[in-house]
Amino acid sequence: MFEGRGRYDDEDFAPLVPKTYDLPELPWTLAGRLERTAIAVMDLDARLAAAGLAAGWQSRCDMVEATRALILDGHFVDIGDVVLHDAGMDVRSPTHELTRAAAALRARRMALARKAPWPLSIDGLSALRGLMPASGQNEPLGNGGGTQADDEPDHDDEDPLAGHFAEIDAILARTSKTLAGETPIPKRRSHLVYDPEVDEAENEDLWLDVVKRTEKWPAIAGAAIAWDAWTALGMYPRQPWLGLIMAGSILRARGLTAHLLPLVSGYKASRYRLQGREGGVEKVEAFARIVDEAVTQGEKDLQRLTLARETMMRRAKDCRSNSRLPQLIDLFLSRPLVSVAIASKLIGVTPKAVDLMLAQLGGALPRELTGRRRYRAWGIV
């Protein structure tokens, strides 16, 4: 029987029987398929580390994933608006869709800014949803860097058992309050927005229990079952993009990769859609196809970045030692779109200096995306 934050009946104070998620039986013949996918993921990880473009690749990936997550939910968000909003340079009042895309971008960066097991906890889920600030996150999320584990504060998780003891203390405190009749009344929420029959706390416990029960499984299979359980339990209907972020966090927590893969892009390219009648083997194979497509998308973006960097660095090899041109090149490598105003603000130079550096790049300048004369932007596509 699963033990967690259970509910109690008002009449007899007896614990209700929680919902369950039965783990499927997977045949050994699936091992070869999962191994090939895992090797492809680790190969992409090694290529990112060897190329030295991991931070820029991840920053671009996060922004593109935030926009595509909203597209899968039936909303369109322009990538340029996301980049401008991230830089604090909105040209108009943010729309509801842009706010949701910014929340998805913030959640991806937050999941990467902490050590891998943290997102797979109650505090991690609450922070990724925006219900509570993540401790130790003092640096702004608008910075494209700081997404690697090496950039984390030294005081985070000094004791590997501190997090487990904190969760145990929190459970004991909640249990003591419940037995003493001091359980706080849940905040009243509108029935027009939230389903009163859905117990989010119980669903969180059930999903974390599925993650724990599959921790000895292969990483791909464990992430596939966790994502299916997330969908089956109806976790956070107003934040559907969070499910694939958690699946990517599981792959990262199992040591398969140090990055968050573009699973939304892989989901879109794989054309896999849930029908509700798939078996466990079909679900795992479909998720493996999603990961394969995500790796393919990541490799293509890495190739574009590598070629663009080599072309632009040839123009920058003869520049002065105090030139800001290398910083402009790094900005191109870490943003899907760069305008003169964005470069001027983030690099700390005048717009005229940015124009001179763009002219210095010459034929190595990335493709112009706007086609306008008043507002011009360039990006590596």
N, C-alpha and C positions, 0 to 999 in steps of 0.2 A: 504494500500500500504506500502510495506516495505521501510523504510528509512535507508540509510547507505551510504557507499562509492560508489555512483552510477557513471556511465560513462555518457558522453555527446556526442551527435552527432556533428561532425565537421561542418555540413551544417547549421542547424538551432539552435544549442546549446540547444536542447530540451532533457530532460532526457529520456534515453531509458527505456523501460519497462523491469524490471529485471525478471529473471527466478523465479519460485516459487516452493515450495515443499508443497503439500497439506497433511495435517495431516489426518491419517485414523480415522475412527470411531471404537472405541473398545467397545465391549459389556461388561455389568457388570458381565457376567458369567466368564470372564477372571480374575476377582479380586482374587478368591480363588487360582488360579494357581500362580499369582504373589506374593501373600502373603506367600505361602509355600516357594518359592524361596528366598524371602526377609528374612524369618526366618532362613533359612539355612545359608545365608550369615552372619547374625548377630550372629548366633551360632558359626560359625568359628571364627569370630572376638573375641568373648568372650573366646573361648578356647585358642586362641593365647595370649590374655592378661593374662589369668590364668596360662599358662605354662611358661611365661616369655621368650618365644622364638620368639617374634614378629620380632625383628630386624634381627636375623639370618635367619628366615624363609623368610622375605621379600628380603634380599640380595640374597639368593639362588634362589628365585623365579624370581627376575629380570634378573639374568644371564641366567637361563634356558629359560625364555620367549624371551630374545634377540636372542638366537640361533634358537628357534622354529619359531619365526617370519620370519626369513630368509628362513627356510625350506618351509614354506607355500608359500613363494614368488619364490620358485624354486631354491634356493641356499643352499648349505650345509656349515655350519661353525662348527668346532670342539669346544666343550665346553672348552677343555683344552686351546686352543688358546685364547678364550675370557677371561678366568681367568688370563692367563699370560699377555695378553695385558692390562687388567684392573690393574694389579700389576706393570706395566711398565717393564716387563721382557720378551719381545718378543724374541723368538729364531730365528725369521726370519723377513724379511720385511712384514708388514701387507698387506694382500690382500684387494681387493676391497670389498669382502664379509665381511671380518673381520671388516673393517672400518664401514660398514653399521650396523653390529651387535653392534659395540661399540656406534654408534649414537643412536640406539634403547635403549641400556642400559642407556646411558646418559639421554635420554628423560624420561625414567621411573623414574630415580632417581631425576631428576629435578622436575617432576610433584609431587613427594612426598615431596620434600624439602620445598615447599611453601604451604601456606594455600590453602584449597580446591578450592575456586572459581577462583584462579589465572589462572590455565590452560585454563579455559573457557573464555578467553579474547583475544583480538588482540595481546597484548604483550605476553601472554602465548603461543599462537600458533607460533608466530615468534621465541620465545626462544626455544620451543621444537623442532622446525625445524632446529635450529642452525643458524638462520639468525641474531640473536642478543643475547648478553649475558643476563642471568637473573640477575636482580639487587638483591644484597644481597647474591649472591652465591660465597662466598669467599673461602669456604673450598673445598678441592679436591673431585671429584666424585669417585675417586678410593677407598675411604674409605667405607667399608661395612656398617658402622653405619650412624647415622645422617639422617635417613629417616623418623623419627617420627615427628609429629607436635610439640612435646614438645621441640625438639632440635632447633627450629627455632630462629633466632635473635629476640630480643624483639622489635627492631625498625620497623619490618615488619608489615604493616597494623595496626599502632597504632590507626588511625582513621578509623572506618569501612566504612565511606563515602568517604575517600580520593581516593580510586580506582575509584569510580563512577565519582567523580568530575574530576579526571585526564582524564578519557575517554571522558567526555563532553568537556573538554578544547581541547583535541586533535581533536575531531570532528569539533569544532568551528574554530580551526586553519586551518584545511584542507579546510573547507568551505570558509573561508576568502581568502585563497590563490587561490582557484578555481575561485571565483567570481572576483578576481583581475587579473586573467590571469597568475598567477604565479605557476600554477601546474607543478611540475618538470616532465621532460620527463622520462618515465620509462626506466630502464636499458635494453639495447638491449641484447637479449639472443638468442642463436642458435636455429633455427627452427628444427635442427636435434634432439634436446633433448627435447625442450619445444613446446607445441602446441600453435601457435600464436592466435588461436581462444578462448583459455581458459583465462578467467579473474579470477585470483586467489583471488583478493580483493573482487570481487562480490560474489564469492563462499563462502569466509569466512563470509561475512555479512549474506548471506542466511543461512549458517549453524548455526551461533550464534543466528539468529532469531528463528530457529527451536528449539534450546536449550531453549531460553527464553519462547517460546510459550508452551513448555511442562514442565515448571518448577513446575507446580501444579499437574502434573501427578504422578502416582506411580513411584518410582525410576527405577525399572526394565523396565517399559514401556517407560519412558522418555529416558533411555539409549539405548533401542532397536531402537526407532524411530530416535534418533540422529545418531546412527551407520548406519542405513539404509540411512538416508539423506547424510551422509558422503560418502557412496558408490555411491548413485545416482548422487551426484554432481561431482563425480570424484575428490575428494580433494587429492592433492599432489600425483600423480601417482608414483613418484619416492620414496615415503615414505609410502608404503601401511600399514606398521606396526603401524603407528600413530593412525589409526582409532580406534582400540581396546584399545589403551592407553587412548584415549579421552573418550571412553565409560566407562572404569574403573574410570576415573576421575569424571565422572558424578555421578556414584554410591557413590564415596567418598564425592563429594560436597553435595549430598542430605542426608548425614549423615548415610547411610546404612552401611558403613564400614570405617575404618581408614586406610586401606591398598589398594594396587592395586592388584586386583585378577589376577590370571594367566588365562586370557581370551583366549590367544592364545592356551594354552594347552586344555582349554575347547572347543574351536572351532575345534581343531583337533580331540578330542575324540568324539564330538557330530556328526561328519560326516555331518554337515549341510553345504550345498553349495548353493549360490544364483543362482536361475534359471531365475529371472527377471519377473516371473509371479505370485509370491506369493502376497497374500493380507496382510492387516495390522495385522489381527489376527495371521496368520501363521508366520509373521516376528517376532512378539512379543513372541509367543510361542517358536520359534526356538532360539531366544536370551535367553529366560529363560532356555532352555536346555543347552545352552552354559555356562550360569552362574552356573547351577547345576553341570555340569561336572568340571568346574573350582573349585568349592567348594570341590568336591570329590577329585580332585587332590591335593588341598591344605591340606585337612584332612589327606590324605595318607602321604604326606611329613611331616606334623606335627607329626604324629605317629612315623615315622622313626627317626626324630630328638629327640623326647622325649625319645625313647628307647635307642638311641645311647648316649644321654647325661647321662642318669642314669647309663649306663654300664661304661662309661669313668670316671664319677665322683667317682665311687667306688674305682677306682685306684688312684684318686687324693686326697682322703680324708686324707691320711696319709703323704702327701708330705709336704715339708718345707713351711713356711709362705712366703718366697721370691721366691718360685718356679714359673717358667713360664709355668708349665703344664696346669693350668686353662686357660691361654691365648691360648695355642695350642688347647685345647678343644673348646674354643669359635671360633677359626679359622675354625675348622672342621664343626662347626654348621652354619657358615656363608658363606662357599664356597662349590661349588659342587665338587671341586678337590683341593687337597693340596699336594704340593711337598716339599721336604726338602729345596730347594732354596726359595720358596715362604714363608714358615714358618720362615726361617732364616731372611729374609728381613723384614717381617711384624711384627715379635715378637721382633727382635733386638738381636738375639743370634747367636752363631756360628753354622754352619751345624753339627758339632760334638755334640753340646748340643741338637740339634733337634733329632739326631739319638738316643741319650740316652733317651730322653723323649718318643720317639716312642717305644723303647724297654720297657720302664716303663709301657706303656699302655698294652703291652702283648696281651692277647686275646681280650681285649676291643678295640684294634686298628681297625678303619674302614677298609672296604674292599680295597684291592689293585686293582687299575684300569688299570695299564699299563702292568704288567707282565714282566717287563724288569729288568735288573740288574744295568744298568748305570743310567737310568732315571726312578725313581719310584714315583708314586703318589697314594694317597689314597682318598677316598670319601665315604660319607654316601649315599648308594643307596638302 
